[in-house]
């Protein structure tokens, strides 16, 4: 579950069958006066829009029952609850949920139309906040994917060292030194790749005969300071 804040109103967003549903019960708090979701649902324009949406996305929608409900929408006595509407038509665009985060939830396409019923300004702001939420989720998803890829590459690298470079008879301490050396070499390769990518000269390495240490010299590419002064 996620949350967005629109005009000082906190609104829950949940995933149902991998689709985003927005809480109408939270949204209606932003509307002035005593209004209920049933007031919106009994509106003929609302029902027409829902009927078209269900026709496009829901092959199991009960058009016969829906037609009966739509024909009654002009009567002053007509009123229907969300649960009753869903039970009769098998609609998927709107749902009534019980429990801690209960309330009436609607698919984002329907929720945005509900927002217009609250006010045009509210619709603009909720669309903006929802888009911001999706952008943040995509960033987190990208970071998570990179993290998982790094973990997989690390496992491949360590397994390759274990299977090809480490003799069975070595102690745990000796094995750890080999892992560390190979990790250092992998990091050096990454540094070289980055330097080549930005046009920098290759580094120089210095070590002793026993290879107990090595020193790396990194060189700044030509024009680096000029780019910094020009804001590059």
Short mmCIF file of the C-alpha atoms (twelve columns), coordinates in Angstrom:
data_MODEL
# 
_entry.id   MODEL 
# 
loop_
_atom_site.group_PDB 
_atom_site.id 
_atom_site.type_symbol 
_atom_site.label_atom_id 
_atom_site.label_alt_id 
_atom_site.label_comp_id 
_atom_site.label_asym_id 
_atom_site.label_seq_id 
_atom_site.Cartn_x 
_atom_site.Cartn_y 
_atom_site.Cartn_z 
_atom_site.pdbx_PDB_model_num 
ATOM 1   C CA . UNK A 1   0.000   0.000   0.000   1 
ATOM 2   C CA . UNK A 2   1.142   3.511   -0.839  1 
ATOM 3   C CA . UNK A 3   -0.135  6.946   0.116   1 
ATOM 4   C CA . UNK A 4   -0.413  10.265  -1.663  1 
ATOM 5   C CA . UNK A 5   -1.406  13.627  -0.189  1 
ATOM 6   C CA . UNK A 6   -3.701  15.830  -2.256  1 
ATOM 7   C CA . UNK A 7   -4.852  19.206  -0.953  1 
ATOM 8   C CA . UNK A 8   -4.024  18.140  2.635   1 
ATOM 9   C CA . UNK A 9   -5.992  14.903  2.173   1 
ATOM 10  C CA . UNK A 10  -4.168  11.598  2.696   1 
ATOM 11  C CA . UNK A 11  -5.251  8.990   0.141   1 
ATOM 12  C CA . UNK A 12  -4.413  5.282   0.073   1 
ATOM 13  C CA . UNK A 13  -3.359  3.546   -3.143  1 
ATOM 14  C CA . UNK A 14  -3.373  -0.262  -3.337  1 
ATOM 15  C CA . UNK A 15  -2.539  -2.896  -5.928  1 
ATOM 16  C CA . UNK A 16  -5.337  -5.263  -6.976  1 
ATOM 17  C CA . UNK A 17  -4.453  -7.817  -9.647  1 
ATOM 18  C CA . UNK A 18  -1.359  -5.728  -10.466 1 
ATOM 19  C CA . UNK A 19  -3.474  -2.627  -11.130 1 
ATOM 20  C CA . UNK A 20  -3.550  0.601   -9.099  1 
ATOM 21  C CA . UNK A 21  -6.726  1.298   -7.149  1 
ATOM 22  C CA . UNK A 22  -7.265  4.592   -5.308  1 
ATOM 23  C CA . UNK A 23  -9.410  4.981   -2.199  1 
ATOM 24  C CA . UNK A 24  -12.573 6.982   -2.989  1 
ATOM 25  C CA . UNK A 25  -13.468 6.988   0.716   1 
ATOM 26  C CA . UNK A 26  -10.315 9.029   1.369   1 
ATOM 27  C CA . UNK A 27  -10.878 11.264  -1.639  1 
ATOM 28  C CA . UNK A 28  -14.423 12.290  -0.728  1 
ATOM 29  C CA . UNK A 29  -13.103 13.912  2.465   1 
ATOM 30  C CA . UNK A 30  -11.871 16.736  0.241   1 
ATOM 31  C CA . UNK A 31  -15.381 17.547  -1.030  1 
ATOM 32  C CA . UNK A 32  -17.288 20.286  0.768   1 
ATOM 33  C CA . UNK A 33  -20.654 19.328  2.222   1 
ATOM 34  C CA . UNK A 34  -22.257 15.992  3.078   1 
ATOM 35  C CA . UNK A 35  -21.796 13.744  0.083   1 
ATOM 36  C CA . UNK A 36  -21.538 10.005  -0.309  1 
ATOM 37  C CA . UNK A 37  -20.046 7.745   -2.941  1 
ATOM 38  C CA . UNK A 38  -23.559 6.476   -3.674  1 
ATOM 39  C CA . UNK A 39  -24.496 10.026  -4.758  1 
ATOM 40  C CA . UNK A 40  -21.802 9.809   -7.422  1 
ATOM 41  C CA . UNK A 41  -22.599 6.213   -8.401  1 
ATOM 42  C CA . UNK A 42  -26.293 6.941   -9.038  1 
ATOM 43  C CA . UNK A 43  -25.366 9.641   -11.566 1 
ATOM 44  C CA . UNK A 44  -26.139 8.600   -15.145 1 
ATOM 45  C CA . UNK A 45  -22.899 10.058  -16.543 1 
ATOM 46  C CA . UNK A 46  -20.944 8.067   -13.958 1 
ATOM 47  C CA . UNK A 47  -22.705 4.850   -14.935 1 
ATOM 48  C CA . UNK A 48  -22.168 5.509   -18.653 1 
ATOM 49  C CA . UNK A 49  -18.433 5.951   -18.095 1 
ATOM 50  C CA . UNK A 50  -18.171 2.850   -15.909 1 
ATOM 51  C CA . UNK A 51  -20.132 0.821   -18.466 1 
ATOM 52  C CA . UNK A 52  -17.750 1.783   -21.284 1 
ATOM 53  C CA . UNK A 53  -14.691 1.065   -19.105 1 
ATOM 54  C CA . UNK A 54  -16.007 -2.378  -18.148 1 
ATOM 55  C CA . UNK A 55  -16.804 -3.146  -21.797 1 
ATOM 56  C CA . UNK A 56  -13.165 -2.484  -22.711 1 
ATOM 57  C CA . UNK A 57  -11.475 -4.249  -19.777 1 
ATOM 58  C CA . UNK A 58  -13.906 -6.796  -18.312 1 
ATOM 59  C CA . UNK A 59  -15.139 -9.672  -20.512 1 
ATOM 60  C CA . UNK A 60  -17.248 -10.993 -17.608 1 
ATOM 61  C CA . UNK A 61  -19.248 -7.809  -17.093 1 
ATOM 62  C CA . UNK A 62  -23.001 -8.428  -16.824 1 
ATOM 63  C CA . UNK A 63  -24.441 -6.013  -19.381 1 
ATOM 64  C CA . UNK A 64  -28.033 -7.121  -18.794 1 
ATOM 65  C CA . UNK A 65  -28.010 -6.177  -15.115 1 
ATOM 66  C CA . UNK A 66  -26.024 -3.032  -15.898 1 
ATOM 67  C CA . UNK A 67  -28.620 -1.882  -18.438 1 
ATOM 68  C CA . UNK A 68  -31.359 -2.256  -15.824 1 
ATOM 69  C CA . UNK A 69  -29.376 -0.204  -13.310 1 
ATOM 70  C CA . UNK A 70  -28.527 2.481   -15.875 1 
ATOM 71  C CA . UNK A 71  -32.190 2.851   -16.893 1 
ATOM 72  C CA . UNK A 72  -33.135 3.492   -13.270 1 
ATOM 73  C CA . UNK A 73  -30.485 6.166   -12.781 1 
ATOM 74  C CA . UNK A 74  -32.822 9.015   -13.731 1 
ATOM 75  C CA . UNK A 75  -35.318 8.240   -10.973 1 
ATOM 76  C CA . UNK A 76  -35.212 10.258  -7.738  1 
ATOM 77  C CA . UNK A 77  -35.710 7.097   -5.707  1 
ATOM 78  C CA . UNK A 78  -32.783 5.283   -7.332  1 
ATOM 79  C CA . UNK A 79  -29.829 4.498   -5.120  1 
ATOM 80  C CA . UNK A 80  -27.337 1.644   -5.221  1 
ATOM 81  C CA . UNK A 81  -24.373 0.717   -3.043  1 
ATOM 82  C CA . UNK A 82  -20.973 -0.269  -4.369  1 
ATOM 83  C CA . UNK A 83  -21.312 -3.823  -3.046  1 
ATOM 84  C CA . UNK A 84  -24.727 -4.210  -4.670  1 
ATOM 85  C CA . UNK A 85  -23.479 -2.793  -7.973  1 
ATOM 86  C CA . UNK A 86  -20.499 -5.158  -8.053  1 
ATOM 87  C CA . UNK A 87  -22.609 -8.169  -7.044  1 
ATOM 88  C CA . UNK A 88  -25.164 -7.539  -9.804  1 
ATOM 89  C CA . UNK A 89  -22.826 -6.561  -12.653 1 
ATOM 90  C CA . UNK A 90  -19.571 -8.369  -11.768 1 
ATOM 91  C CA . UNK A 91  -17.778 -5.031  -12.180 1 
ATOM 92  C CA . UNK A 92  -14.018 -4.902  -11.537 1 
ATOM 93  C CA . UNK A 93  -13.435 -1.138  -11.722 1 
ATOM 94  C CA . UNK A 94  -14.685 -0.490  -8.203  1 
ATOM 95  C CA . UNK A 95  -14.489 -2.512  -4.989  1 
ATOM 96  C CA . UNK A 96  -15.546 -2.209  -1.357  1 
ATOM 97  C CA . UNK A 97  -12.836 -3.476  0.988   1 
ATOM 98  C CA . UNK A 98  -13.201 -4.318  4.675   1 
ATOM 99  C CA . UNK A 99  -10.534 -4.320  7.363   1 
ATOM 100 C CA . UNK A 100 -7.961  -1.875  8.659   1 
ATOM 101 C CA . UNK A 101 -7.533  -0.075  5.328   1 
ATOM 102 C CA . UNK A 102 -11.115 -0.650  4.268   1 
ATOM 103 C CA . UNK A 103 -13.226 1.628   2.114   1 
ATOM 104 C CA . UNK A 104 -14.303 1.970   -1.489  1 
ATOM 105 C CA . UNK A 105 -11.457 1.663   -3.983  1 
ATOM 106 C CA . UNK A 106 -11.646 2.345   -7.701  1 
ATOM 107 C CA . UNK A 107 -9.285  1.689   -10.585 1 
ATOM 108 C CA . UNK A 108 -7.190  4.790   -11.233 1 
ATOM 109 C CA . UNK A 109 -9.122  5.514   -14.460 1 
ATOM 110 C CA . UNK A 110 -12.379 5.644   -12.508 1 
ATOM 111 C CA . UNK A 111 -10.842 7.388   -9.499  1 
ATOM 112 C CA . UNK A 112 -9.649  10.262  -11.680 1 
ATOM 113 C CA . UNK A 113 -13.215 10.749  -12.943 1 
ATOM 114 C CA . UNK A 114 -14.412 10.668  -9.338  1 
ATOM 115 C CA . UNK A 115 -11.843 13.389  -8.604  1 
ATOM 116 C CA . UNK A 116 -13.438 15.550  -11.300 1 
ATOM 117 C CA . UNK A 117 -16.764 15.167  -9.471  1 
ATOM 118 C CA . UNK A 118 -15.057 16.573  -6.365  1 
ATOM 119 C CA . UNK A 119 -13.564 19.489  -8.330  1 
ATOM 120 C CA . UNK A 120 -11.489 20.086  -11.481 1 
ATOM 121 C CA . UNK A 121 -8.661  21.425  -9.296  1 
ATOM 122 C CA . UNK A 122 -8.664  18.277  -7.174  1 
ATOM 123 C CA . UNK A 123 -8.420  16.094  -10.276 1 
ATOM 124 C CA . UNK A 124 -5.386  17.992  -11.542 1 
ATOM 125 C CA . UNK A 125 -3.591  17.662  -8.215  1 
ATOM 126 C CA . UNK A 126 -4.372  13.980  -7.711  1 
ATOM 127 C CA . UNK A 127 -3.138  13.111  -11.201 1 
ATOM 128 C CA . UNK A 128 0.044   15.067  -10.502 1 
ATOM 129 C CA . UNK A 129 0.639   13.329  -7.151  1 
ATOM 130 C CA . UNK A 130 -0.130  9.908   -8.585  1 
ATOM 131 C CA . UNK A 131 2.386   10.443  -11.397 1 
ATOM 132 C CA . UNK A 132 4.983   11.510  -8.825  1 
ATOM 133 C CA . UNK A 133 4.309   8.304   -6.853  1 
ATOM 134 C CA . UNK A 134 4.770   6.143   -9.966  1 
ATOM 135 C CA . UNK A 135 8.036   7.933   -10.837 1 
ATOM 136 C CA . UNK A 136 9.414   7.264   -7.343  1 
ATOM 137 C CA . UNK A 137 8.364   3.614   -7.539  1 
ATOM 138 C CA . UNK A 138 10.163  3.208   -10.871 1 
ATOM 139 C CA . UNK A 139 13.330  4.697   -9.387  1 
ATOM 140 C CA . UNK A 140 13.176  2.264   -6.470  1 
ATOM 141 C CA . UNK A 141 12.512  -0.603  -8.847  1 
ATOM 142 C CA . UNK A 142 15.550  0.336   -10.927 1 
ATOM 143 C CA . UNK A 143 17.751  0.567   -7.848  1 
ATOM 144 C CA . UNK A 144 16.497  -2.807  -6.603  1 
ATOM 145 C CA . UNK A 145 17.166  -4.428  -9.976  1 
ATOM 146 C CA . UNK A 146 20.736  -3.076  -10.029 1 
ATOM 147 C CA . UNK A 147 21.264  -4.312  -6.476  1 
ATOM 148 C CA . UNK A 148 20.045  -7.803  -7.366  1 
ATOM 149 C CA . UNK A 149 22.235  -7.858  -10.486 1 
ATOM 150 C CA . UNK A 150 25.262  -6.906  -8.379  1 
ATOM 151 C CA . UNK A 151 24.499  -9.729  -5.954  1 
ATOM 152 C CA . UNK A 152 24.192  -12.222 -8.824  1 
ATOM 153 C CA . UNK A 153 27.471  -11.060 -10.391 1 
ATOM 154 C CA . UNK A 154 29.199  -11.292 -7.018  1 
ATOM 155 C CA . UNK A 155 27.962  -14.861 -6.562  1 
ATOM 156 C CA . UNK A 156 29.158  -15.807 -10.059 1 
ATOM 157 C CA . UNK A 157 32.558  -14.230 -9.374  1 
ATOM 158 C CA . UNK A 158 33.063  -15.921 -5.993  1 
ATOM 159 C CA . UNK A 159 31.882  -19.292 -7.312  1 
ATOM 160 C CA . UNK A 160 34.350  -19.027 -10.195 1 
ATOM 161 C CA . UNK A 161 37.194  -18.291 -7.739  1 
ATOM 162 C CA . UNK A 162 36.169  -21.191 -5.524  1 
ATOM 163 C CA . UNK A 163 35.897  -23.691 -8.372  1 
ATOM 164 C CA . UNK A 164 38.979  -22.670 -10.365 1 
ATOM 165 C CA . UNK A 165 41.529  -20.821 -8.226  1 
ATOM 166 C CA . UNK A 166 41.398  -22.137 -4.665  1 
ATOM 167 C CA . UNK A 167 43.074  -25.476 -3.840  1 
ATOM 168 C CA . UNK A 168 41.065  -27.634 -1.480  1 
ATOM 169 C CA . UNK A 169 43.945  -28.042 0.995   1 
ATOM 170 C CA . UNK A 170 44.186  -24.322 1.859   1 
ATOM 171 C CA . UNK A 171 43.048  -23.027 5.233   1 
ATOM 172 C CA . UNK A 172 40.098  -20.654 5.602   1 
ATOM 173 C CA . UNK A 173 42.475  -17.736 6.219   1 
ATOM 174 C CA . UNK A 174 44.465  -18.518 3.066   1 
ATOM 175 C CA . UNK A 175 41.275  -18.791 1.046   1 
ATOM 176 C CA . UNK A 176 40.112  -15.392 2.309   1 
ATOM 177 C CA . UNK A 177 43.323  -13.776 0.997   1 
ATOM 178 C CA . UNK A 178 42.680  -15.185 -2.474  1 
ATOM 179 C CA . UNK A 179 39.096  -13.888 -2.453  1 
ATOM 180 C CA . UNK A 180 40.353  -10.441 -1.382  1 
ATOM 181 C CA . UNK A 181 43.024  -10.362 -4.120  1 
ATOM 182 C CA . UNK A 182 40.509  -11.283 -6.797  1 
ATOM 183 C CA . UNK A 183 38.074  -8.671  -5.520  1 
ATOM 184 C CA . UNK A 184 40.819  -6.034  -5.751  1 
ATOM 185 C CA . UNK A 185 41.528  -7.039  -9.348  1 
ATOM 186 C CA . UNK A 186 37.830  -6.807  -10.203 1 
ATOM 187 C CA . UNK A 187 37.644  -3.291  -8.737  1 
ATOM 188 C CA . UNK A 188 40.744  -2.260  -10.708 1 
ATOM 189 C CA . UNK A 189 39.086  -3.464  -13.893 1 
ATOM 190 C CA . UNK A 190 36.014  -1.352  -13.092 1 
ATOM 191 C CA . UNK A 191 38.215  1.722   -12.561 1 
ATOM 192 C CA . UNK A 192 39.979  1.170   -15.897 1 
ATOM 193 C CA . UNK A 193 36.631  0.786   -17.696 1 
ATOM 194 C CA . UNK A 194 35.348  4.045   -16.182 1 
ATOM 195 C CA . UNK A 195 38.528  5.928   -17.151 1 
ATOM 196 C CA . UNK A 196 38.310  4.652   -20.724 1 
ATOM 197 C CA . UNK A 197 34.634  5.622   -20.891 1 
ATOM 198 C CA . UNK A 198 35.296  9.283   -20.015 1 
ATOM 199 C CA . UNK A 199 38.447  9.620   -22.126 1 
ATOM 200 C CA . UNK A 200 40.972  9.714   -19.283 1 
ATOM 201 C CA . UNK A 201 44.518  8.310   -19.615 1 
ATOM 202 C CA . UNK A 202 45.075  4.793   -18.317 1 
ATOM 203 C CA . UNK A 203 46.405  4.519   -14.747 1 
ATOM 204 C CA . UNK A 204 49.921  3.482   -13.787 1 
ATOM 205 C CA . UNK A 205 50.601  0.730   -11.245 1 
ATOM 206 C CA . UNK A 206 53.698  0.326   -9.075  1 
ATOM 207 C CA . UNK A 207 54.486  -2.672  -6.831  1 
ATOM 208 C CA . UNK A 208 57.414  -4.380  -5.135  1 
ATOM 209 C CA . UNK A 209 59.022  -7.649  -6.244  1 
ATOM 210 C CA . UNK A 210 57.103  -9.650  -3.665  1 
ATOM 211 C CA . UNK A 211 53.830  -7.997  -4.710  1 
ATOM 212 C CA . UNK A 212 53.062  -7.127  -1.100  1 
ATOM 213 C CA . UNK A 213 51.488  -3.828  -2.177  1 
ATOM 214 C CA . UNK A 214 50.753  -1.746  -5.222  1 
ATOM 215 C CA . UNK A 215 50.301  1.981   -5.799  1 
ATOM 216 C CA . UNK A 216 47.933  3.335   -8.421  1 
ATOM 217 C CA . UNK A 217 48.309  6.707   -10.144 1 
ATOM 218 C CA . UNK A 218 45.188  8.163   -11.765 1 
ATOM 219 C CA . UNK A 219 45.590  10.983  -14.302 1 
ATOM 220 C CA . UNK A 220 43.142  13.777  -15.048 1 
ATOM 221 C CA . UNK A 221 42.157  13.981  -18.671 1 
ATOM 222 C CA . UNK A 222 43.036  17.022  -20.757 1 
ATOM 223 C CA . UNK A 223 40.455  19.795  -20.526 1 
ATOM 224 C CA . UNK A 224 39.006  18.598  -17.191 1 
ATOM 225 C CA . UNK A 225 39.638  21.891  -15.391 1 
ATOM 226 C CA . UNK A 226 38.264  23.915  -18.307 1 
ATOM 227 C CA . UNK A 227 35.032  21.927  -18.130 1 
ATOM 228 C CA . UNK A 228 34.780  22.603  -14.382 1 
ATOM 229 C CA . UNK A 229 35.199  26.344  -14.852 1 
ATOM 230 C CA . UNK A 230 32.488  26.328  -17.548 1 
ATOM 231 C CA . UNK A 231 30.071  24.336  -15.415 1 
ATOM 232 C CA . UNK A 232 30.571  21.105  -17.385 1 
# 
